[in-house]
């Protein structure tokens, strides 16, 4: 079934009685709306001026009623309709007087009254239609020619995400030639351009047996509402129009996990630091090997740049040995088939293992991949070596992640020092028995979840809970210069630093984090544009969901249809309405790099 269809309506003088023929589809009874403020449409009115003055008055009035139902660009709203108008029916050899006294804005084609964007205000569109659409009893109609003009307008001016619509007011076809051209052109409009064609016929017109490929043959219940009992008033066509283009209540998009876990697509660089001390013992060492390799067994281990995990192994005791560099394993099977050597030494020189791992990351690490250490340890014994905390903290500041699996000492006690080594949220307590290796898989996925350019001056920063080192609240980036809201939208979509959309800081944590990163701008506590606009009286996020004050806080309404987030007194943060053309800083947001999304 094709997307666009024809719709037929009959009118009867000033009473505005309409009858609808609906072909190729059934209009649902749900979603009726008599206000089209939510519709971003490009509408072309086509007027058949070979008619009586009364019918033409009716049609102009109906067009005006349509205009009253839509938002216009001049209204300053983010969703609006654009209008164009075409008329036909005059004798081109003897133009009407009004052609000279009231020239059309678009002079290049006599049938075009005005094009999209010639007029932005509702009053201007009405004025031009009333002034220039005139009765002209020419001998030949030209529906086909008018549709050619409509095709040209749509081809040159139709914008993305706008629904193209034609409302054709006519007395009918003028003969076989006009019918042939009209059918051909309507097919192009409906097929290639996906235009919906609504046809409004005068009540007293005898229906053609074939009108745009649809039957208009009388009271057939599957084609035409009963012309006696189902007469429609002015509101009838608006009701049908609203059913076709309902203003659906915005709903929250499906909740998607910020950091999904598709382990076979993970692309970390992983260095395993295995405790080979006598405190670990050979049996527990073997079980630790099984636990870690099982977690990585579903990963795709290899040497490709994207969506493959590279693994290296260091075994430590009194000192540390690089058993497998990052470029060793070419496949998952190769990794699974090789045991690690057990040292059986007294020392637990974690620092030596950390330094070997850091050196391996520097030497052969992939620039886009997250650097991850997995420390499988029993305890930490002091020795002639230094504590590893300073070097681990340096590694973490450089966006590295440390996962610690604490298997406990010989008495089953964990180590506070081992817990301190772990990145936030990356500590596994295995002292009471090893958990399911799926826990480690999830942490590897969380490690593979980070913001583009994280840690760089022009990169995104993460919004995270206190016990997490991954961006569970999303990735944001703040401007250091101001702009108007429309320009901010463009910058967030297109610049290398941003490359996302205007930020949607829905939670208090997100709002506070945005403000905390805004310490180098002037004046203090400035407003930042966010992806939230007022549409038809409702505040709607850029993802289409309604604003929820229970989640995001009450909006401080200062007028205007755009919104900013701003620090108030103390550490309080609020969202405030603001005019869209006023200047403000802005915050951008993008999806994190994850196992499902390789950041180029």
Secondary structure, 3 states (H helix, E strand, C coil): CCCCCEEEEEECHHHCCECEEECCCCCCCCCCCCCCCCCCEEEEEEEECCCCHHHHHHHHHHHHHHHHHCCEHHHCCCCCEEEEEEEECCCCCCCCHHHHHCCCCCCCCCCEEECCCCCCCHHHHHHHHHHHCCCCCCCCCCHHHHHHHHHHHHHHHCCCCCEEEEEEEECCCCCHHHHHHHHHHHHHHHHCCCCEEEEEEECCCCCCCCECCECCCCCCCCCCCCCCCCCECHHHHHHHHHHHCCCCCCCCCCCCCCCCCCHHHCCCEEEEEEECECCCHHHHHHHHHHHHHHHHCCCCECCCCCCCEEEEEEEECCCEEEEECCCCCCCHHHHHCCCCCCCCECCCCHHHHHHHHHHHHHHHCCCCCCEEEEEEECCCCCCCCCCCHHHHHHHHHCCCEEEEEECCCCCCCCCHHHHHHCCCCCEEECCCCCCCCHHHHHHHHHHCCECCCCCCCCCCEECCCCCCCCCCCCEEEECCCCECHHHHHHHHHHCCCCCCEECCCCCHHHHHHHHHCCCCCCCCCCCEEEEEEEECCEEEECCCCECCHHHHCCEECCCCCEEEEEECCCCCEEEEEECCCCCEEEEEEECCEECCECCC
